[in-house]
């Protein structure tokens, strides 16, 4: 799933690695400065002010500002979430695979909060058409940075927001 086609992609789902984030979900999260794994141009809607797409390598590129990251799904997801954790300012979208080593390391140990979506979103094809089925698994939005936790809380998206306990103690 992921906004772009990446050299890190695993087996394509439904013949493609390109699955666009639903525009209404993005609108609820506010404006982003960078999408390092953006869908190829032309894209039907922007995901950020700046887009990095193939052949450029978004993992190797310089990141600045508030980042949106819908990485390619599969084992390569963890490299993107590691980079998000190191950057510390943005929101990522991933499968809610809470039991995996990658989730433990790059989400539970590093993110400020997670929003488990109540329903599986319907992604979109590169031309903007909504895909027929939903994501095929539970989705979580992962916030790095307290302002991004605030954005998740204010988004109005149905689900359960879980904040890091350490963050809650610091705020008290």
C-alpha positions in Angstrom: 0.0 0.0 0.0 1.8 3.3 0.0 1.6 6.4 -1.9 4.4 5.7 -4.2 6.3 2.9 -6.0 9.5 2.1 -4.2 12.6 0.0 -4.8 11.8 -1.5 -1.3 8.4 -2.8 -2.4 7.4 -6.4 -1.8 4.9 -8.4 -3.9 2.3 -6.0 -5.4 -1.3 -6.1 -4.2 -3.8 -6.3 -7.0 -0.9 -5.8 -9.5 0.3 -2.5 -8.2 2.4 -1.0 -5.4 0.7 2.4 -5.8 -2.2 3.0 -3.4 -3.1 6.6 -2.7 -4.2 7.8 0.7 -7.8 8.8 0.7 -8.0 12.6 0.3 -10.5 13.1 3.1 -8.2 11.4 5.6 -5.3 13.7 4.6 -7.5 16.8 4.8 -8.4 15.9 8.4 -4.7 15.8 9.4 -3.7 19.2 8.2 -1.0 20.3 5.8 2.3 18.5 5.5 5.6 19.9 4.3 7.0 16.7 2.8 5.9 13.3 1.5 9.1 11.3 1.0 7.3 8.3 -0.7 4.8 10.1 -2.9 2.9 8.6 -5.7 4.3 9.2 -9.2 3.3 12.3 -11.1 0.8 13.3 -12.1 -1.0 12.6 -8.9 -4.7 13.5 -8.5 -4.2 15.4 -5.2 -1.2 16.6 -3.3 -0.2 14.9 0.0 2.3 17.6 1.0 3.9 20.8 -0.2 6.9 18.8 -1.5 6.9 15.3 -2.9 9.7 12.8 -3.4 9.0 10.1 -5.9 10.9 7.6 -7.9 13.5 7.5 -9.2 14.6 9.6 -6.2 15.1 7.7 -3.0 12.9 9.3 -0.2 14.7 7.3 2.5 18.1 8.7 1.5 16.8 12.3 0.8 16.9 15.1 3.3 13.7 15.5 5.3 12.5 18.8 6.8 9.3 20.0 8.4 6.1 18.0 9.0 6.2 14.7 7.1 3.4 12.6 5.8 4.5 9.0 5.2 2.3 6.2 3.7 5.1 3.8 3.0 5.0 0.7 0.9 3.6 -2.1 3.0 5.6 -5.1 3.8 9.0 -5.7 5.5 10.3 -2.3 4.0 7.7 -0.5 6.2 10.1 -0.6 9.1 12.9 1.3 7.4 10.4 4.2 6.7 9.1 4.1 10.3 12.6 4.1 11.6 13.3 7.2 9.5 10.1 8.8 10.8 11.1 8.1 14.4 14.5 9.6 13.7 13.0 12.7 12.1 10.5 13.1 14.9 7.9 15.3 13.2 5.1 13.7 11.2 2.4 11.2 10.8 2.8 7.8 9.2 0.1 5.3 8.1 0.7 1.5 8.5 -0.9 -1.8 9.2 -1.6 -2.2 12.9 0.8 -5.1 13.3 1.3 -4.4 17.0 3.0 -7.7 17.7 5.8 -7.4 15.2 9.4 -6.4 16.1 9.3 -3.4 13.8 6.1 -2.1 15.5 7.6 -2.6 18.9 10.8 -0.8 18.0 9.7 2.0 15.8 6.1 2.7 17.0 5.6 1.6 20.6 9.2 2.7 21.6 9.4 5.9 19.6 6.0 7.4 18.6 4.1 9.9 20.7 0.8 8.4 19.9 -1.1 6.1 17.6 -4.7 6.3 16.3 -6.2 2.9 15.6 -8.8 3.7 12.9 -12.3 2.3 13.6 -12.8 1.2 10.0 -10.5 0.1 7.2 -10.0 2.9 4.7 -10.5 2.5 1.0 -7.3 3.6 -0.8 -7.3 5.0 -4.3 -5.8 4.1 -7.6 -3.1 6.4 -9.2 -5.8 8.0 -11.3 -7.8 8.9 -8.2 -10.5 6.3 -8.5 -11.4 4.7 -5.2 -10.3 1.1 -4.9 -13.1 -1.5 -4.7 -12.0 -3.1 -1.5 -10.8 -1.7 1.7 -7.2 -1.9 3.0 -7.4 -5.6 3.8 -6.2 -5.1 7.4 -6.5 -2.7 10.3 -4.8 0.6 9.9 -3.1 2.8 12.4 -1.9 6.4 12.1 1.3 7.0 13.9 2.3 10.4 15.3 5.9 11.5 15.9 5.9 14.8 17.8 3.3 16.2 20.2 1.8 18.6 17.7 1.0 15.5 15.5 -0.7 13.9 18.5 -2.8 17.0 18.7 -3.6 16.8 15.0 -4.8 13.2 15.4 -6.9 14.1 18.4 -8.5 17.0 16.5 -9.0 15.1 13.2 -12.4 13.8 14.0 -11.4 10.4 12.6 -13.2 7.5 14.3 -11.0 5.3 16.3 -9.0 5.0 19.5 -6.1 7.4 20.2 -3.4 5.9 22.4 -0.7 8.2 23.8 2.6 7.1 25.2 2.5 6.8 28.9 5.8 8.7 29.3 4.3 11.6 27.3 1.3 11.7 29.6 3.5 11.8 32.7 5.6 14.6 31.3 2.4 16.6 30.5 0.9 16.1 34.1 
